[in-house]
Amino acid sequence: MFDHLNHFLFSLFNATPGLAGWRLHAAIFAAEWVILVVPLGLVLMWTNGLPGQREAAVRALLAAVAALTMSKLIGLAWFHPRPFMVQIGQTYLDHAPDSSFPSDHATSMFSVALTLAVCQLREARRFGLVLLVLAMAVAWARVFLGVHWPLDMVAAFVVSSLAALLVNTPDGKTLAAATVALMQAVYRRVLAAPIARGWLRE
């Protein structure tokens, strides 16, 4: 049942033979490079210096760590081959022949996006919603290019939702606050010179 549904959905989303030109380049860009918006955005949230943004960024980071840990454990417990490993569909992106379920790319993006999307801070919430749209584009691109199954992305969303719930529990918020304090101490010590010159916010 699982494989039949995966194969059916994959046939709907996977690219047709002979894909080339701007559609291929756009899909590869989405599949490989859009994910860089996540670390860049979190770094900017931190360097902005506002306490609420720093805590939101750290909570999103902790969610990503939790989600990716769960994802890796699932992959170790149950190996699921990628489409090109079983010679199904078209593949337009090089990838190691490791387990496909769940998708690490989608897990990274969905976990951060969902955590920020439910944040009380408006700026963080807006960034989270933008990331959610981008995460969907990345998920589509990786199926379109033949390195993932559609249900890999569904699993990534479920795992990410669980991680986002965990970091928003009282214990999760306490851990985030402690992590912010630790990171701020290291940040102020390591980057004391540029902070003193006003290049970075304290």
Z-matrix of the N, CA and C atoms (Angstrom, degrees):
N
C 1 1.470
C 2 1.535 1 110.50
N 3 1.355 2 115.07 1 -48.34
C 4 1.462 3 120.20 2 -179.90
C 5 1.519 4 110.30 3 -59.64
N 6 1.330 5 116.56 4 -49.60
C 7 1.465 6 120.44 5 -178.03
C 8 1.525 7 111.77 6 -66.98
N 9 1.305 8 117.57 7 -38.23
C 10 1.465 9 120.57 8 179.69
C 11 1.526 10 110.79 9 -62.87
N 12 1.327 11 116.16 10 -43.96
C 13 1.463 12 119.89 11 178.66
C 14 1.524 13 110.39 12 -65.29
N 15 1.324 14 117.09 13 -42.73
C 16 1.457 15 121.57 14 178.34
C 17 1.522 16 111.33 15 -58.87
N 18 1.324 17 115.79 16 -46.49
C 19 1.468 18 120.53 17 -178.47
C 20 1.530 19 111.19 18 -65.20
N 21 1.321 20 115.54 19 -40.26
C 22 1.471 21 118.57 20 179.80
C 23 1.524 22 110.92 21 -64.51
N 24 1.340 23 116.81 22 -48.48
C 25 1.463 24 120.06 23 -179.62
C 26 1.522 25 111.47 24 -65.67
N 27 1.331 26 116.14 25 -37.30
C 28 1.466 27 120.32 26 179.29
C 29 1.530 28 110.56 27 -61.96
N 30 1.322 29 116.07 28 -39.36
C 31 1.466 30 119.57 29 179.70
C 32 1.528 31 111.87 30 -64.31
N 33 1.325 32 117.07 31 -24.50
C 34 1.467 33 121.12 32 179.22
C 35 1.526 34 111.97 33 -79.01
N 36 1.333 35 116.45 34 -34.16
C 37 1.467 36 120.57 35 -171.91
C 38 1.528 37 114.56 36 -103.03
N 39 1.301 38 117.97 37 -25.28
C 40 1.461 39 120.35 38 -176.05
C 41 1.530 40 111.49 39 -67.47
N 42 1.336 41 115.68 40 144.07
C 43 1.466 42 121.12 41 -178.16
C 44 1.527 43 111.44 42 -64.53
N 45 1.294 44 115.01 43 153.69
C 46 1.455 45 121.07 44 176.84
C 47 1.524 46 110.16 45 -81.81
N 48 1.331 47 118.50 46 162.16
C 49 1.469 48 120.90 47 177.89
C 50 1.535 49 111.21 48 -59.34
N 51 1.327 50 115.50 49 147.43
C 52 1.458 51 120.99 50 176.10
C 53 1.512 52 114.91 51 83.18
N 54 1.336 53 118.02 52 15.60
C 55 1.467 54 120.60 53 178.97
C 56 1.534 55 109.88 54 -60.18
N 57 1.318 56 117.00 55 131.83
C 58 1.468 57 120.93 56 -178.93
C 59 1.523 58 109.12 57 -158.11
N 60 1.331 59 115.06 58 176.43
C 61 1.457 60 120.24 59 174.73
C 62 1.510 61 113.19 60 74.27
N 63 1.338 62 115.21 61 -152.91
C 64 1.461 63 120.67 62 -172.08
C 65 1.516 64 112.85 63 -63.84
N 66 1.338 65 117.74 64 -30.78
C 67 1.466 66 119.75 65 179.72
C 68 1.522 67 110.89 66 -66.00
N 69 1.310 68 116.99 67 -40.35
C 70 1.456 69 121.26 68 177.67
C 71 1.526 70 110.60 69 -66.29
N 72 1.332 71 116.85 70 -46.97
C 73 1.465 72 120.79 71 -178.33
C 74 1.531 73 111.65 72 -65.18
N 75 1.330 74 116.47 73 -39.09
C 76 1.465 75 120.18 74 179.02
C 77 1.525 76 110.67 75 -65.72
N 78 1.329 77 117.19 76 -41.31
C 79 1.461 78 120.90 77 179.46
C 80 1.523 79 111.14 78 -66.37
N 81 1.321 80 117.53 79 -41.43
C 82 1.466 81 121.02 80 178.07
C 83 1.526 82 110.54 81 -64.53
N 84 1.321 83 116.75 82 -40.68
C 85 1.470 84 120.40 83 177.56
C 86 1.526 85 110.09 84 -60.59
N 87 1.325 86 116.09 85 -45.84
C 88 1.470 87 120.03 86 179.47
C 89 1.521 88 111.35 87 -64.22
N 90 1.317 89 116.48 88 -41.39
C 91 1.458 90 121.15 89 -175.38
C 92 1.520 91 113.08 90 -70.50
N 93 1.341 92 117.34 91 -33.08
C 94 1.461 93 120.17 92 -171.54
C 95 1.527 94 114.99 93 -110.78
N 96 1.335 95 117.81 94 -31.05
C 97 1.456 96 119.55 95 -168.22
C 98 1.529 97 115.76 96 -111.78
N 99 1.307 98 118.00 97 -24.40
C 100 1.468 99 120.52 98 -177.99
C 101 1.523 100 111.21 99 -62.43
N 102 1.331 101 117.35 100 -29.01
C 103 1.460 102 121.48 101 -179.36
C 104 1.528 103 112.32 102 -59.46
N 105 1.328 104 117.69 103 -22.60
C 106 1.464 105 121.37 104 179.50
C 107 1.524 106 112.58 105 -65.62
N 108 1.330 107 116.72 106 -16.13
C 109 1.470 108 120.37 107 175.76
C 110 1.531 109 110.19 108 -62.45
N 111 1.328 110 117.08 109 -29.62
C 112 1.472 111 120.60 110 -177.37
C 113 1.527 112 112.05 111 -65.44
N 114 1.350 113 119.51 112 -59.27
C 115 1.470 114 117.47 113 179.81
C 116 1.523 115 113.18 114 -63.15
N 117 1.342 116 116.51 115 -36.65
C 118 1.458 117 119.68 116 179.22
C 119 1.532 118 110.65 117 -62.27
N 120 1.316 119 116.28 118 -45.38
C 121 1.462 120 120.46 119 -179.82
C 122 1.517 121 112.57 120 -64.21
N 123 1.336 122 117.05 121 -41.58
C 124 1.464 123 120.15 122 -179.84
C 125 1.527 124 111.33 123 -67.10
N 126 1.332 125 116.94 124 -38.07
C 127 1.462 126 120.30 125 177.11
C 128 1.528 127 110.36 126 -63.92
N 129 1.324 128 116.62 127 -42.67
C 130 1.465 129 120.17 128 179.00
C 131 1.519 130 111.54 129 -65.37
N 132 1.328 131 116.92 130 -37.19
C 133 1.461 132 119.84 131 176.28
C 134 1.530 133 110.67 132 -62.77
N 135 1.322 134 116.28 133 -38.62
C 136 1.456 135 119.71 134 179.68
C 137 1.530 136 111.34 135 -69.92
N 138 1.330 137 116.49 136 -49.59
C 139 1.466 138 119.97 137 -175.67
C 140 1.527 139 112.39 138 -69.82
N 141 1.337 140 116.91 139 -15.46
C 142 1.459 141 119.53 140 175.73
C 143 1.523 142 111.02 141 -62.48
N 144 1.326 143 115.13 142 -27.07
C 145 1.456 144 119.62 143 171.05
C 146 1.511 145 116.91 144 89.09
N 147 1.324 146 118.77 145 -8.14
C 148 1.462 147 120.31 146 -179.23
C 149 1.534 148 109.84 147 -78.29
N 150 1.339 149 117.85 148 130.74
C 151 1.460 150 120.86 149 -176.36
C 152 1.532 151 113.77 150 -54.22
N 153 1.330 152 116.40 151 -43.58
C 154 1.462 153 119.24 152 -179.35
C 155 1.514 154 112.69 153 -62.69
N 156 1.321 155 117.18 154 -40.11
C 157 1.461 156 120.83 155 179.49
C 158 1.516 157 111.07 156 -68.91
N 159 1.321 158 116.66 157 -38.33
C 160 1.467 159 119.59 158 179.04
C 161 1.525 160 110.79 159 -64.06
N 162 1.310 161 116.78 160 -43.36
C 163 1.464 162 119.23 161 179.72
C 164 1.531 163 110.82 162 -66.44
N 165 1.328 164 117.26 163 -38.53
C 166 1.467 165 120.52 164 178.14
C 167 1.525 166 110.62 165 -64.39
N 168 1.337 167 116.37 166 -41.20
C 169 1.460 168 120.71 167 179.50
C 170 1.526 169 110.96 168 -64.23
N 171 1.321 170 116.80 169 -42.94
C 172 1.460 171 120.63 170 -179.66
C 173 1.531 172 110.71 171 -67.90
N 174 1.334 173 116.84 172 -39.26
C 175 1.458 174 119.62 173 177.80
C 176 1.532 175 110.62 174 -62.97
N 177 1.326 176 116.47 175 -39.93
C 178 1.467 177 120.20 176 177.41
C 179 1.526 178 110.96 177 -65.57
N 180 1.328 179 116.25 178 -39.34
C 181 1.462 180 120.30 179 177.63
C 182 1.519 181 111.09 180 -63.32
N 183 1.317 182 116.89 181 -43.82
C 184 1.467 183 120.58 182 178.35
C 185 1.530 184 111.09 183 -63.44
N 186 1.325 185 116.40 184 -36.94
C 187 1.468 186 120.00 185 177.30
C 188 1.520 187 110.56 186 -63.53
N 189 1.331 188 116.73 187 -41.52
C 190 1.464 189 120.73 188 179.16
C 191 1.525 190 110.68 189 -63.48
N 192 1.342 191 116.29 190 -42.74
C 193 1.465 192 119.99 191 178.72
C 194 1.528 193 110.58 192 -62.39
N 195 1.330 194 116.69 193 -45.01
C 196 1.463 195 120.84 194 179.38
C 197 1.529 196 111.27 195 -63.53
N 198 1.327 197 116.45 196 -44.42
C 199 1.464 198 120.73 197 -178.20
C 200 1.527 199 111.51 198 -65.64
N 201 1.323 200 116.46 199 -43.54
C 202 1.467 201 119.65 200 -179.87
C 203 1.522 202 111.24 201 -67.61
N 204 1.335 203 117.21 202 -33.77
C 205 1.462 204 120.01 203 175.99
C 206 1.524 205 110.49 204 -63.92
N 207 1.328 206 116.41 205 -45.88
C 208 1.461 207 120.20 206 177.13
C 209 1.520 208 111.14 207 -62.15
N 210 1.326 209 116.27 208 -40.12
C 211 1.462 210 121.30 209 179.95
C 212 1.524 211 111.00 210 -62.10
N 213 1.339 212 116.67 211 -44.41
C 214 1.460 213 121.01 212 179.97
C 215 1.528 214 110.82 213 -64.55
N 216 1.331 215 116.72 214 -40.45
C 217 1.465 216 120.26 215 179.11
C 218 1.525 217 111.19 216 -64.30
N 219 1.328 218 116.46 217 -39.28
C 220 1.468 219 120.33 218 176.83
C 221 1.523 220 110.08 219 -63.47
N 222 1.348 221 115.95 220 -44.06
C 223 1.461 222 120.13 221 179.05
C 224 1.516 223 112.70 222 -62.04
N 225 1.341 224 117.01 223 -36.13
C 226 1.464 225 120.52 224 178.45
C 227 1.532 226 111.49 225 -72.05
N 228 1.326 227 115.97 226 -36.22
C 229 1.463 228 120.35 227 -178.04
C 230 1.527 229 112.02 228 -75.44
N 231 1.340 230 115.68 229 -32.13
C 232 1.463 231 119.28 230 -176.86
C 233 1.522 232 110.12 231 -142.16
N 234 1.319 233 115.70 232 106.30
C 235 1.461 234 120.39 233 179.59
C 236 1.528 235 109.44 234 -81.49
N 237 1.321 236 115.05 235 126.91
C 238 1.462 237 119.57 236 177.40
C 239 1.522 238 108.44 237 -126.53
N 240 1.343 239 118.30 238 117.99
C 241 1.466 240 120.99 239 -176.12
C 242 1.530 241 112.62 240 -67.33
N 243 1.315 242 114.51 241 149.72
C 244 1.461 243 121.00 242 176.16
C 245 1.529 244 109.83 243 -75.13
N 246 1.338 245 117.47 244 162.14
C 247 1.470 246 119.85 245 -177.77
C 248 1.528 247 113.99 246 -54.23
N 249 1.340 248 117.10 247 -43.31
C 250 1.462 249 118.99 248 -177.11
C 251 1.534 250 111.74 249 -69.06
N 252 1.348 251 117.20 250 -20.70
C 253 1.464 252 120.32 251 179.15
C 254 1.527 253 111.70 252 -73.52
N 255 1.313 254 116.06 253 -24.18
C 256 1.472 255 120.28 254 177.28
C 257 1.529 256 110.51 255 -109.94
N 258 1.343 257 114.63 256 14.19
C 259 1.477 258 122.21 257 174.18
C 260 1.530 259 112.22 258 57.62
N 261 1.328 260 114.22 259 49.17
C 262 1.462 261 119.88 260 176.82
C 263 1.531 262 108.76 261 -118.21
N 264 1.318 263 115.94 262 133.27
C 265 1.456 264 121.31 263 175.30
C 266 1.512 265 114.25 264 75.21
N 267 1.331 266 114.76 265 -166.15
C 268 1.458 267 123.00 266 -179.02
C 269 1.526 268 109.68 267 -108.82
N 270 1.331 269 116.04 268 138.48
C 271 1.464 270 120.93 269 179.95
C 272 1.525 271 109.24 270 -120.86
N 273 1.332 272 115.71 271 127.05
C 274 1.465 273 121.29 272 -178.14
C 275 1.530 274 112.31 273 -124.54
N 276 1.334 275 116.36 274 15.99
C 277 1.460 276 120.17 275 -177.83
C 278 1.521 277 108.69 276 -143.05
N 279 1.322 278 116.62 277 128.51
C 280 1.464 279 120.20 278 177.80
C 281 1.528 280 110.07 279 -69.37
N 282 1.322 281 115.27 280 137.67
C 283 1.464 282 119.46 281 179.46
C 284 1.519 283 109.51 282 -155.22
N 285 1.326 284 116.36 283 145.79
C 286 1.460 285 121.21 284 176.32
C 287 1.534 286 109.49 285 -64.12
N 288 1.326 287 117.85 286 145.94
C 289 1.469 288 121.18 287 -179.39
C 290 1.529 289 112.80 288 -80.67
N 291 1.332 290 116.11 289 59.74
C 292 1.460 291 120.22 290 178.26
C 293 1.520 292 110.01 291 -103.68
N 294 1.323 293 116.58 292 -177.28
C 295 1.461 294 120.52 293 -177.29
C 296 1.527 295 111.23 294 -66.45
N 297 1.309 296 115.89 295 139.99
C 298 1.466 297 119.97 296 -175.39
C 299 1.527 298 113.34 297 -92.82
N 300 1.318 299 117.71 298 -15.97
C 301 1.471 300 122.07 299 -166.64
C 302 1.514 301 111.41 300 -111.53
N 303 1.345 302 117.99 301 122.49
C 304 1.465 303 129.81 302 -10.76
C 305 1.532 304 110.70 303 -81.33
N 306 1.306 305 117.34 304 176.42
C 307 1.463 306 121.74 305 178.98
C 308 1.523 307 110.88 306 -78.05
N 309 1.338 308 116.53 307 125.28
C 310 1.469 309 120.11 308 178.19
C 311 1.531 310 111.43 309 -67.82
N 312 1.333 311 116.77 310 -39.80
C 313 1.469 312 119.78 311 179.22
C 314 1.528 313 110.50 312 -59.85
N 315 1.320 314 115.26 313 -50.06
C 316 1.467 315 119.08 314 -178.79
C 317 1.525 316 111.25 315 -66.47
N 318 1.326 317 116.90 316 -37.68
C 319 1.459 318 120.66 317 178.98
C 320 1.522 319 110.67 318 -61.82
N 321 1.328 320 116.69 319 -45.06
C 322 1.465 321 120.95 320 179.48
C 323 1.521 322 110.87 321 -58.33
N 324 1.324 323 116.05 322 -46.59
C 325 1.462 324 119.97 323 -175.19
C 326 1.525 325 112.47 324 -75.62
N 327 1.322 326 116.90 325 -44.58
C 328 1.467 327 119.73 326 -178.71
C 329 1.531 328 111.84 327 -64.06
N 330 1.330 329 117.60 328 -39.46
C 331 1.463 330 120.40 329 -178.05
C 332 1.527 331 111.24 330 -63.65
N 333 1.319 332 116.61 331 -44.86
C 334 1.461 333 120.59 332 178.32
C 335 1.528 334 110.44 333 -68.11
N 336 1.325 335 116.14 334 -44.62
C 337 1.463 336 120.64 335 -178.02
C 338 1.521 337 111.92 336 -61.52
N 339 1.322 338 117.25 337 -46.47
C 340 1.463 339 120.56 338 -177.61
C 341 1.521 340 111.90 339 -67.95
N 342 1.340 341 116.31 340 -37.78
C 343 1.464 342 119.62 341 178.59
C 344 1.518 343 111.14 342 -64.02
N 345 1.327 344 116.79 343 -43.51
C 346 1.459 345 120.23 344 -179.84
C 347 1.532 346 111.73 345 -73.70
N 348 1.320 347 117.22 346 -32.36
C 349 1.463 348 120.87 347 -176.47
C 350 1.527 349 112.82 348 -65.77
N 351 1.336 350 116.78 349 -23.37
C 352 1.465 351 119.72 350 179.41
C 353 1.533 352 111.27 351 -104.08
N 354 1.322 353 115.90 352 9.92
C 355 1.464 354 120.80 353 -179.94
C 356 1.529 355 110.08 354 -71.99
N 357 1.333 356 117.01 355 148.13
C 358 1.464 357 120.86 356 179.13
C 359 1.527 358 111.75 357 -73.56
N 360 1.320 359 117.31 358 -24.84
C 361 1.457 360 121.57 359 -179.14
C 362 1.527 361 109.94 360 -74.56
N 363 1.327 362 117.23 361 123.13
C 364 1.461 363 121.54 362 -172.86
C 365 1.528 364 112.68 363 -59.87
N 366 1.338 365 117.04 364 -44.30
C 367 1.463 366 120.11 365 -178.26
C 368 1.524 367 111.37 366 -62.54
N 369 1.316 368 116.10 367 -42.30
C 370 1.463 369 120.49 368 178.87
C 371 1.521 370 110.55 369 -66.23
N 372 1.328 371 116.44 370 -39.35
C 373 1.460 372 120.75 371 -179.95
C 374 1.531 373 110.91 372 -64.05
N 375 1.323 374 116.67 373 -40.90
C 376 1.466 375 120.07 374 178.49
C 377 1.522 376 111.10 375 -63.49
N 378 1.340 377 116.34 376 -43.76
C 379 1.460 378 120.18 377 178.71
C 380 1.527 379 110.33 378 -62.41
N 381 1.333 380 116.30 379 -39.52
C 382 1.457 381 120.60 380 178.51
C 383 1.516 382 112.52 381 -61.65
N 384 1.327 383 116.98 382 -40.53
C 385 1.466 384 120.33 383 179.26
C 386 1.516 385 111.74 384 -68.05
N 387 1.340 386 116.38 385 -37.76
C 388 1.466 387 120.15 386 175.58
C 389 1.527 388 109.72 387 -63.57
N 390 1.331 389 116.06 388 -44.42
C 391 1.461 390 120.25 389 178.72
C 392 1.523 391 112.14 390 -61.99
N 393 1.314 392 116.47 391 -34.94
C 394 1.462 393 120.47 392 179.66
C 395 1.521 394 110.55 393 -62.87
N 396 1.322 395 116.58 394 -42.41
C 397 1.473 396 120.64 395 177.18
C 398 1.528 397 109.97 396 -64.66
N 399 1.330 398 116.48 397 -44.07
C 400 1.465 399 120.48 398 179.48
C 401 1.529 400 111.03 399 -64.37
N 402 1.331 401 116.80 400 -37.71
C 403 1.462 402 120.50 401 178.92
C 404 1.529 403 110.89 402 -62.69
N 405 1.320 404 116.71 403 -38.50
C 406 1.463 405 120.46 404 177.51
C 407 1.525 406 110.62 405 -65.05
N 408 1.341 407 116.17 406 -37.81
C 409 1.463 408 120.10 407 178.15
C 410 1.526 409 110.70 408 -65.88
N 411 1.330 410 116.27 409 -40.95
C 412 1.462 411 120.54 410 178.26
C 413 1.527 412 110.39 411 -64.63
N 414 1.327 413 116.60 412 -44.10
C 415 1.463 414 121.15 413 178.81
C 416 1.525 415 110.72 414 -59.17
N 417 1.326 416 116.21 415 -46.40
C 418 1.466 417 120.00 416 177.82
C 419 1.526 418 111.27 417 -60.49
N 420 1.330 419 117.42 418 -44.95
C 421 1.459 420 121.43 419 -175.19
C 422 1.517 421 111.62 420 -63.19
N 423 1.307 422 117.64 421 -38.22
C 424 1.459 423 120.07 422 -176.48
C 425 1.529 424 111.88 423 -73.91
N 426 1.316 425 116.92 424 -27.59
C 427 1.466 426 120.33 425 171.50
C 428 1.527 427 109.32 426 -76.68
N 429 1.305 428 116.44 427 -44.33
C 430 1.466 429 122.59 428 179.89
C 431 1.526 430 111.06 429 -55.78
N 432 1.328 431 116.69 430 -39.19
C 433 1.466 432 121.40 431 -177.62
C 434 1.525 433 113.14 432 -86.94
N 435 1.317 434 117.42 433 -3.61
C 436 1.461 435 120.40 434 170.03
C 437 1.515 436 117.66 435 89.98
N 438 1.352 437 118.36 436 17.28
C 439 1.466 438 118.92 437 179.94
C 440 1.536 439 112.57 438 -105.27
N 441 1.330 440 116.44 439 -2.64
C 442 1.468 441 120.32 440 178.41
C 443 1.523 442 110.61 441 -144.03
N 444 1.333 443 113.52 442 158.58
C 445 1.458 444 121.60 443 171.55
C 446 1.526 445 108.85 444 -93.70
N 447 1.318 446 118.34 445 154.95
C 448 1.475 447 120.12 446 177.16
C 449 1.523 448 113.82 447 -57.89
N 450 1.328 449 118.18 448 -38.07
C 451 1.460 450 119.86 449 -178.10
C 452 1.529 451 112.31 450 -72.22
N 453 1.329 452 117.56 451 -16.74
C 454 1.468 453 120.18 452 171.54
C 455 1.527 454 109.36 453 -61.72
N 456 1.333 455 115.62 454 -37.02
C 457 1.463 456 121.10 455 -178.63
C 458 1.527 457 111.63 456 -76.07
N 459 1.323 458 116.09 457 -35.99
C 460 1.467 459 119.97 458 176.05
C 461 1.524 460 109.91 459 -63.42
N 462 1.333 461 116.09 460 -43.26
C 463 1.470 462 120.37 461 178.00
C 464 1.516 463 110.95 462 -63.70
N 465 1.324 464 117.14 463 -39.80
C 466 1.466 465 121.17 464 178.37
C 467 1.528 466 110.38 465 -60.80
N 468 1.324 467 116.60 466 -40.77
C 469 1.470 468 120.65 467 179.26
C 470 1.528 469 110.69 468 -65.64
N 471 1.324 470 117.27 469 -41.35
C 472 1.468 471 121.34 470 -179.41
C 473 1.529 472 110.38 471 -65.63
N 474 1.341 473 116.40 472 -47.06
C 475 1.464 474 120.96 473 179.12
C 476 1.530 475 110.25 474 -61.67
N 477 1.314 476 116.15 475 -41.69
C 478 1.466 477 120.83 476 -179.95
C 479 1.522 478 111.36 477 -65.98
N 480 1.312 479 117.38 478 -38.49
C 481 1.466 480 121.34 479 177.51
C 482 1.523 481 110.56 480 -62.37
N 483 1.335 482 116.18 481 -41.81
C 484 1.460 483 120.44 482 178.43
C 485 1.529 484 110.65 483 -63.39
N 486 1.338 485 116.15 484 -43.00
C 487 1.464 486 120.07 485 179.15
C 488 1.527 487 111.16 486 -63.73
N 489 1.336 488 116.50 487 -41.24
C 490 1.467 489 120.54 488 178.63
C 491 1.529 490 110.92 489 -63.21
N 492 1.327 491 117.26 490 -36.95
C 493 1.468 492 120.68 491 176.61
C 494 1.523 493 110.95 492 -66.70
N 495 1.330 494 116.70 493 -40.63
C 496 1.459 495 120.84 494 -177.93
C 497 1.525 496 112.20 495 -62.99
N 498 1.342 497 116.84 496 -43.34
C 499 1.468 498 118.82 497 -177.09
C 500 1.524 499 112.05 498 -75.58
N 501 1.319 500 117.17 499 -10.44
C 502 1.465 501 120.46 500 177.44
C 503 1.523 502 112.72 501 -100.48
N 504 1.337 503 116.56 502 6.15
C 505 1.454 504 120.36 503 172.03
C 506 1.534 505 108.20 504 -77.53
N 507 1.344 506 118.67 505 164.31
C 508 1.472 507 119.73 506 176.76
C 509 1.525 508 113.11 507 -54.45
N 510 1.333 509 116.74 508 -41.89
C 511 1.465 510 119.52 509 178.65
C 512 1.527 511 111.31 510 -65.72
N 513 1.325 512 116.02 511 -38.06
C 514 1.454 513 120.10 512 178.56
C 515 1.519 514 112.03 513 -64.79
N 516 1.318 515 116.27 514 -41.10
C 517 1.460 516 120.81 515 178.89
C 518 1.527 517 111.01 516 -67.62
N 519 1.321 518 116.78 517 -36.78
C 520 1.463 519 120.54 518 177.28
C 521 1.522 520 110.44 519 -65.02
N 522 1.330 521 116.25 520 -43.49
C 523 1.467 522 120.38 521 177.50
C 524 1.518 523 111.02 522 -62.38
N 525 1.336 524 117.35 523 -41.74
C 526 1.458 525 121.35 524 179.32
C 527 1.523 526 111.22 525 -62.86
N 528 1.327 527 116.89 526 -43.03
C 529 1.467 528 120.56 527 179.88
C 530 1.521 529 110.99 528 -63.25
N 531 1.339 530 116.69 529 -41.85
C 532 1.461 531 120.43 530 178.45
C 533 1.520 532 110.89 531 -66.03
N 534 1.321 533 116.49 532 -38.27
C 535 1.467 534 120.79 533 179.40
C 536 1.521 535 110.83 534 -66.60
N 537 1.339 536 116.68 535 -39.36
C 538 1.471 537 120.77 536 177.34
C 539 1.527 538 110.06 537 -60.45
N 540 1.326 539 116.91 538 -45.81
C 541 1.462 540 120.59 539 -179.57
C 542 1.519 541 111.22 540 -60.62
N 543 1.330 542 116.09 541 -43.17
C 544 1.467 543 120.26 542 179.11
C 545 1.521 544 111.32 543 -65.41
N 546 1.330 545 116.33 544 -45.78
C 547 1.465 546 120.53 545 -178.91
C 548 1.525 547 111.46 546 -65.06
N 549 1.330 548 116.63 547 -37.07
C 550 1.465 549 119.77 548 178.86
C 551 1.525 550 110.93 549 -65.12
N 552 1.326 551 117.72 550 -39.25
C 553 1.464 552 120.96 551 178.43
C 554 1.531 553 110.28 552 -63.02
N 555 1.330 554 116.69 553 -44.08
C 556 1.465 555 120.89 554 179.27
C 557 1.526 556 110.38 555 -67.30
N 558 1.324 557 116.47 556 -43.80
C 559 1.469 558 123.04 557 -179.72
C 560 1.528 559 111.04 558 -58.35
N 561 1.345 560 116.85 559 -46.21
C 562 1.457 561 120.90 560 -177.96
C 563 1.528 562 112.07 561 -69.50
N 564 1.311 563 116.49 562 -30.15
C 565 1.453 564 119.50 563 179.78
C 566 1.532 565 111.20 564 -78.36
N 567 1.322 566 116.30 565 -46.15
C 568 1.465 567 120.70 566 -176.17
C 569 1.525 568 111.81 567 -71.02
N 570 1.333 569 116.37 568 -38.30
C 571 1.467 570 120.64 569 -175.83
C 572 1.530 571 111.86 570 -109.97
N 573 1.326 572 115.79 571 34.34
C 574 1.465 573 120.72 572 -177.44
C 575 1.526 574 112.19 573 -59.75
N 576 1.337 575 117.15 574 -41.22
C 577 1.471 576 120.80 575 -176.80
C 578 1.523 577 112.43 576 -63.84
N 579 1.354 578 119.69 577 -54.58
C 580 1.466 579 118.82 578 179.02
C 581 1.527 580 113.22 579 -64.68
N 582 1.344 581 117.75 580 -29.63
C 583 1.467 582 120.42 581 176.44
C 584 1.529 583 109.68 582 -66.73
N 585 1.350 584 116.35 583 -43.25
C 586 1.466 585 120.69 584 179.84
C 587 1.522 586 111.78 585 -63.45
N 588 1.335 587 116.81 586 -32.73
C 589 1.465 588 120.74 587 179.89
C 590 1.523 589 112.20 588 -81.77
N 591 1.334 590 116.93 589 -4.54
C 592 1.459 591 120.29 590 179.47
C 593 1.512 592 114.46 591 84.00
N 594 1.337 593 116.99 592 10.28
C 595 1.461 594 119.82 593 179.92
C 596 1.531 595 111.05 594 -76.52
N 597 1.328 596 115.48 595 -28.18
C 598 1.464 597 121.47 596 177.88
C 599 1.523 598 109.05 597 -128.97
N 600 1.312 599 115.76 598 149.70
C 601 1.450 600 119.04 599 176.27
C 602 1.524 601 110.49 600 -78.53
N 603 1.316 602 114.20 601 145.81
C 604 1.455 603 119.04 602 179.01
C 605 1.526 604 110.37 603 -73.29
